[in-house]
Amino acid sequence: MIAAEQFERAAVLGVAMAEELRRLLRLHLTPTEVAADGTVLVDVPYPDAAVVMAVLDVAADCFGERGESVEETREAALRTLLQLAGFDAGSRLQLAASGAAATGPWHQG
């Protein structure tokens, strides 16, 4: 396999992971979970929480995201993934990409 084909496949996989994360967040998003600073809280139950954590951890490594805590690192990766996935201007996830972080209790519960 040539390098260009590997790059293309990796890009397709990355977009697919971003789309899956967006789907999971939309599935579990509730309209009442918005903090005063615009932060969106998404409570993702197990087993979806395990998928979200794994995707965010891999994305953080791939993008070189760092934060003061694991949660901050995952939030930074989430913002980047949502930008890659793109979404409708009217999406409730729009808040997350406009500067506020879409966060969640990343525990599996």
C-alpha positions in Angstrom: 0.0 0.0 0.0 1.4 3.4 -0.9 1.7 6.3 1.5 -1.1 8.3 -0.1 -3.5 5.4 0.2 -2.6 4.9 3.9 -3.2 8.6 4.5 -6.5 8.5 2.8 -7.6 5.4 4.8 -6.5 7.1 8.1 -8.4 10.2 7.2 -11.6 8.2 6.5 -11.2 6.4 9.8 -10.7 9.6 11.7 -13.8 11.2 10.2 -15.8 8.0 10.9 -14.7 8.2 14.6 -15.7 11.8 14.8 -19.1 11.1 13.3 -19.6 8.2 15.8 -18.7 10.5 18.7 -21.1 13.1 17.4 -23.9 10.5 17.1 -23.3 9.3 20.6 -23.4 12.9 22.0 -26.6 13.7 20.1 -28.2 10.5 21.4 -27.5 11.5 25.0 -27.8 15.3 24.9 -30.5 16.8 27.1 -31.6 20.4 26.6 -31.5 21.3 30.3 -27.8 20.6 30.8 -26.2 23.9 29.8 -24.1 25.8 32.4 -24.1 29.6 32.7 -20.8 29.8 30.8 -22.3 27.8 27.9 -20.7 24.5 28.8 -22.9 21.6 27.7 -23.0 18.6 30.0 -23.7 15.3 28.3 -24.1 12.3 30.6 -23.2 9.3 28.5 -24.1 6.0 30.2 -22.1 2.8 29.9 -21.4 1.2 27.5 -21.4 4.3 25.3 -19.2 6.1 27.8 -16.5 3.5 27.3 -16.6 4.3 23.5 -16.5 8.0 24.1 -13.6 7.8 26.5 -11.6 5.6 24.1 -12.2 7.8 21.1 -11.3 11.0 23.0 -8.1 9.4 24.5 -7.0 8.2 21.0 -7.9 11.6 19.5 -6.0 13.5 22.2 -2.9 11.4 21.5 -3.2 11.9 17.7 -3.8 15.6 17.9 -1.2 16.2 20.7 -3.9 17.7 23.0 -2.8 18.4 26.6 -4.6 19.8 29.6 -4.3 20.2 33.3 -6.3 17.0 33.8 -7.6 14.0 31.9 -10.9 15.7 31.5 -9.4 18.9 30.1 -7.4 16.8 27.6 -10.5 15.0 26.5 -12.4 18.3 26.2 -9.7 19.7 23.9 -9.8 16.5 21.8 -13.6 16.7 21.7 -13.5 20.2 20.3 -11.1 19.2 17.6 -13.2 16.1 16.7 -16.4 18.1 16.5 -14.7 20.5 14.1 -13.6 17.5 12.0 -17.1 16.0 12.0 -18.8 19.3 11.2 -22.4 19.7 12.0 -25.5 21.7 11.2 -25.6 25.3 12.2 -28.8 24.6 14.1 -27.4 21.7 16.1 -27.5 21.8 19.8 -23.8 20.7 19.7 -23.1 24.1 18.1 -22.4 25.4 21.6 -19.5 23.1 22.0 -17.7 24.3 18.9 -18.2 28.0 19.6 -15.8 28.1 22.5 -17.6 26.2 25.2 -16.6 22.7 25.9 -19.1 19.8 25.6 -18.2 17.9 28.7 -19.5 15.0 30.5 -18.9 12.8 33.5 -16.5 10.4 31.7 -17.0 7.7 34.2 -18.8 4.6 33.1 -22.0 4.8 35.0 
